[in-house]
Amino acid sequence: CFSLIVLVIFSLGMGTVYSKENNNAAIEKMKILNLFSEEMLLADANKAVTREQLAYTAAGLLGTRNGMVTVNEFTDVSANSAYAQAIYQLVSEKIMSGAENQKFNPKEEVNIDHAIKAMVQILGYQSAAEAKGGYPSGYRVVAMDLGLYRGLSLNIQNAFTIGDLIKLVDTVLDTEVANSEYYLEGESM
């Protein structure tokens, strides 16, 4: 019961709850900025996000989905895939990584911690997150401080859905990028 009370109080402090209208406006932003693949835009909002889809959106936020794949590092990522360039870009920038045996597992579902880690890194708060305990706890603390959880379920057991990714990216687009003056609880980066 205490956990539920804390979650309700915590949720009340998270800011705007997303309505259908907010989601529609956010989806329009994603279309204009080309942050979601056509497959993602056509998918049910309750469909779980995969690693390749997270890579596509994250690389779009970085503006790095251009160019051709010249080295195919992963046996399960086709160089012709719509997601290949994004995957290789995020791996080269250490925002995402591969799995064992030269695999990326592009169809594997992500949870909220995976998405939060990528967004915190994209926003430039990786050093602060690492100083606060690293993955996943330090990234959670920084994400909380930045308000990235607004409108999202905090239960990592729940699927992280296309709808959740829309909410998260919409929040990220309104979040200040890190600078050298960023502090958490009096500690410098």
PyMOL commands that set and color helices and strands:
alter all, ss='L'
color gray80, all
select helices_A, chain A and resi 2-12+20-33+38-42+51-62+84-92+112-122+126-131+137-146+162-173
alter helices_A, ss='H'
color red, helices_A
select strands_A, chain A and resi 183-184+187-188
alter strands_A, ss='S'
color yellow, strands_A
deselect
rebuild
show_as cartoon
